[in-house]
């Protein structure tokens, strides 16, 4: 990644189907929710979904691991700080 992923801004994760783009995106968004002393940003995240239905159940599954590991936030609280917008047409981007 040549220095990692920027802490602020907008970036795109692109690649072939099935290589883990959504998986890494979910993990990065949950990391953002962590306290700074745990390597997070103590912030919220936004996910712009352009590929059909977002796998919300998978996000909650990963968040339950974060709840068990970090104890200071529930699975719901982790997920509530992640805003997801699904768009289906290029016009919706405007």
Secondary structure by P-SEA (a helix, b strand, c coil): cccccccbbbbbbbbcccccaaaaaaaaaaaaacccccccccbbbbbbccccccaaaaaaaaaaaaaaacccccaaaaaaabbbbbbccccccc
